[in-house]
């Protein structure tokens, strides 16, 4: 499978994953849903996150990840999945507050956002359960702990930076 990731880093910092890490996480989330795909990932500060969240979701606060699925005809090849907007400072703060390894939390946010781009959601309890199960399975396949379980604080045992 080939996934093309356009990485835009508007808020750089030492915790920002490499393009290779992000591509690995996106590919794991896309799975075999598409033979090839494209998406953009933009790393932003809280001000930009707040602006986008308010404009497109009506919520006046910054958030960790926003997903903007592409609304294009299905015959576009390779399919453009859409855009992910990730707020570096919020992801870093959440990892610290929750005692999670930063890389594992970044992987979770990228996978969570990508699952939205391929059609998953968590509007109902059933959808949330299905999406969380997928997230846990994908993260485990990459060597990361369950972000929802009791064992979510350790370092990843695999993944790009741990190899």
PyMOL commands that set and color helices and strands:
alter all, ss='L'
color gray80, all
select helices_A, chain A and resi 19-30+46-57+88-98+102-117+125-141+160-162
alter helices_A, ss='H'
color red, helices_A
select strands_A, chain A and resi 2-9+36-44+65-69+79-87
alter strands_A, ss='S'
color yellow, strands_A
deselect
rebuild
show_as cartoon
